[in-house]
């Protein structure tokens, strides 16, 4: 992994347009992944920024790594089965890192009032259903856990949720209504097995595309390091409520370059592990 920096400053042009002047640092990033070498340039503000400001950049790096995996799979004669309107996986319990939960809350708050109200009503309906099924409190315990929750504790919760086949509250007409802000876990789930097998992801032998870097996990680790807390994952149906409860934490700021360094360091760790696995 390598990165080079250069400072970008377009103050004169921005002042002429009456815009806010922001200094940014350009990072030329190179990452070796199991599917090929990722090289790209990303701009990060040089000042102090909240964790949400680094979420889009981190997701972009994850998506570029995923495109390498897709290309590698196609070259090997495989076919990606996922298509627009295929939403079988949108009945699964989706985990978010704390930075993603904060970013989603910001996104929803910026929506037009009628659109925001519609989404909040759908989330309320989902909460009511989960409370009736006795799952809401269990999910909240996961979101507020002070320690990493082991897979053996998460698995029965995931299975109970999936058995309900509750559509994602952000799903409308089998399409994601927050596509540009969707969690990393949604972006990373691609399969090469026949699409019809996705109708029952528990019983059927679905073949997912390998993921070089789990972006939700990386952002969770970064947040844990920054705040001295255990990495946690917040179930999507309660992400907005969780982010509201932790609003004060979301206002903390760090230098943009230090945040990116944390992200890249954790990406390197994930990639090292993935090379060992493959």
Secondary structure as UniProt FT lines:
FT   STRAND          2..8
FT   HELIX           11..16
FT   TURN            17..18
FT   STRAND          24..33
FT   TURN            34..35
FT   STRAND          36..45
FT   STRAND          48..50
FT   HELIX           52..75
FT   TURN            76..77
FT   TURN            84..85
FT   HELIX           88..91
FT   STRAND          95..96
FT   HELIX           98..109
FT   HELIX           113..132
FT   TURN            133..134
FT   HELIX           136..143
FT   HELIX           151..164
FT   TURN            169..170
FT   STRAND          171..172
FT   TURN            173..174
FT   STRAND          175..176
FT   TURN            177..178
FT   HELIX           179..181
FT   HELIX           184..188
FT   HELIX           195..199
FT   TURN            201..203
FT   HELIX           215..227
FT   STRAND          234..235
FT   HELIX           236..238
FT   HELIX           239..245
FT   HELIX           247..250
FT   STRAND          253..255
FT   HELIX           256..277
//
